[in-house]
Amino acid sequence: MELPRRHRGDELLRPGALTELRQRLRRMAPAHDLTTVVACAFDHRTRMLPFIYADMRMAPAGVRAVGAALVDAGFARTRIVLQQWNRRFRPSRMRLDGRVPDLFLVSSMQIHTEACKALIRDACRIEAAHRPLIIAGGAKTIYEPWDVFSADPRNPSGADVAVTGEEYVLLSLLETVLSIRDPRSSLREAFLRARNSGLLDAIPGLVYARSGPEGAAEELVDTGVQRLVSDLDELPHPVPGYRLLEPPGKGEELSPRPLSDSEVRKYSPIASLVLTFGCKFNCPYCPIPAYNQRQHRLKSPERILDEFTSLHREFGLRYFFGSDDNFFNDHDRTTQIIEALARTKIGGEPFRKRIRWGTEVTVHDTLAMRDHLPAVRRAGVRALWLGVEDMTATLVRKGQSVDKTTEAFHLLRRHGICPMPMMMHHDTQPLATRGREYGLLNQVRLLRRAGAISLQVLMMTPATGSKLYEEAFTTGLVYESAGGRKVEPHMLDANYVVASNHPQPWRKQLNILAAYLYFYNPLRFVSALMKPKSRLYLADAGMQALGMWGLVQTFRRTFGWAVRLMRGRIQRKPGVPASPIPMRDAAGGAASHALPGTPLAGLVTLQLRGEPVGTELKRVAG
């Protein structure tokens, strides 16, 4: 189920709104002296292809953006903890400058749900008088905010509030709470007063709980879908975020200091940067267009150039990944960015000599940019991840075909840019076919011949926030368990076959492994050393070595699941995994972030004389 769209013309914030909010908070900050810990939840069972290296060597952009926003707003006592690096970190033991933090934020993706909940539970063990205000955010809470709260009176541990939006929503929440806070009281006490007085209801992008006497959530209040920042130049600069990173360690507590500038490159040699948001395509399996309210947002060429050069100068970072939805989405504005980078020199050398980066695009838009690909190369782009999905366009149509995909790959390779295809396997696609290029291995072979340096093959799996999500559950496509093993959140990364109508789903699981083995193997490694597909020195051989290592991890984690699919009984989910806690909006209507089947807070079912139960629903006043 897609996120609902705000009224036309009300999707975006007023220009300058975020800048003004940051300035107001800077004036408030000295009176409050807040300490904050931002944690990035990470489940180490997700470590496999296609993210086996980047997951540990690229500090995520989301938590860095939150940390940078807090520092920019005047709250310098902030630390960012990555569970990738600090697996044993326990919030109940955290002290920052000798103090229990005033604010504890947890950011999580859906696949890291269990780690996220464990962090929140542990933070709730802190004595009530000293407990920080606990805020949950990230992709998990954007689509399933109810899951970070608890309705169990025996274990009421849950977040105080979920942020379903971006930096503006978090900073607005902080401004509202601080505006009524007595500096002698805790931040959480001020939050509870703001919640109970209705002050939070005017901030779109929040979900908060109203609790019973035992502390468990009895209902959730959803303040609606966020308004988006239109000009991404208003976002805080990324440099401060890197100066907040907790050093990797095996301890449960925080270290005395964050990473030094000289250590950042050692532990996070790849830097992720937000350049643009949005995509013109409206694929039914993708939540991106609805999240962005069908808008395309981006930073100016000057701001992007400043971020690249500042991170290179301050930390020595050379390798970057643009966290774009589709960097080539807008031809004219993309060209402006590329040309600005291409004509820049750093230390007297061309930009491309100092900076190398990649991002995501589509086959259709790559062909539309064919005349500008030399400038793309001069701008430092060395790799582009292309959403090929299915070359025959049987699964989804985004302007791709066998011929167009092959042409796009040849163009990229000719200009020294590595094509990195992203594919989706689905029920109707066989492993191999004769006489046509429909089989999975047929397409992998074509992509390799066309110059593909890496490969991503994931099973078609329903994504929260997409058009297909609800239908996948109501039609019985999604598995509850297989062979007695329950489908867990960390298995929802599309590496596992957890949604299929194929009579032999284990074949689908093995097909993914076969495709990876066909692409990544010792013979191709030797071939890449002797006759590489890339003009970049050892890029092809390096990706082969990395892919073989990742394939071992993928096989180790998913082969047992294939056996269960083959020999065990498969049980399917009976319905959409909606919130067990009643939800409503601030006015008492349906919540924007509630999935179908969610109970509406304040409703009861009445039986009318002569009518069956459930004929009429009426609101209960008060």
Secondary structure, DSSP 8 states (H G I E B T S, - for coil): -------TT-SB--TTHHHHHHHHHHHHGGGT--EEEEEE---GGG--TTSTTHHHHS--HHHHHHHHHHHHTT--EEEEEETTT-TT--GGG--BTTB--SEEEEE--GGGHHHHHHHHHHHTTS-GGG--EEEEESHHHHH-GGGGS---TT-----SEEE-S-HHHHHHHHHHHHHT--TTS-HHHHHHHHHHTTGGGGSTTEEEEEE-TTS-EEEEEE-----B-SBGGGS--SHHHHTTB----S-SS--SS---HHHHHHH--EEEE--EE--S---TT--HHHHTTT--EE--HHHHHHHHHHHHHHH---EEEE--S-TTSSHHHHHHHHHHHHT-EETTEEHHHH-EEEEEE-HHHHHHTGGGHHHHHHTTEEEEEEEEE-TTSSS--SS--HHHHHHHHHHHHHTT-EEEEEEEE-TT--S--SSSTTSHHHHHHHHHHHT----EEEE----TTSTTHHHHHHTT-BEEEETTEE--GGGTTTTS--B---S-HHHHHHHHHHHHHHHSSHHHHHHHHHS-SSSSTTHHHHHHHHHHHHHHHHHHHHHHHHHHHHHS-EEE-SS----SS-EEETTSS--TT--TT--BTTEEEE--TTS-TTSEEEE---
